[in-house]
Amino acid sequence: MVMMKATWVSVFALAAVLLLVLLPAAEAVTCSPMQLSPCAAAITSSSPPSALCCARLKEQKPCLCGYMRNPSLRRFVSTPNARKVSNHCRLAIPRC
C-alpha cells in the first residue's frame, strides 16, 4: 500500500514537472500577417529569405492556414516564391 502511494506521488510530481516545462512552449501565437514583413522581399522577388524571415515564419506556422484562407493574403502565401521561402527556411507548408 505504501509503495503504491509513493508511485502515485512520483507520477503526479513527474506530471507537474512536465507541465511546467511544456507550458511555455504551448503559448498561443498571436496571428499577425505583419509579423511576416521581413519575408516580403523574398516572397515578391527571388532574393533569399533572411534569418529573421525564417524565424518569423516558424513562429507564425500555426497561422498559415488562416492566411491561406484569407483572399487578401492567399496571393502572397500560396505563390511559388512563398514555397521557395518555406523550403529555404526548412518549414513544411501545412495541409489546410
PEJOHU-V784764 format. One record per helix or strand of 2 or more residues. SS is the DSSP state (helix for helix, strand for strand). FROM is the first residue (numbers start at 1). LEN is the number of residues. Records with the same first field share a line. If there is no record, write none. Layout:
SS = FROM-LEN, FROM-LEN
//
This chain:
helix = 2-25, 33-12, 51-9, 61-9, 71-7, 80-9
//
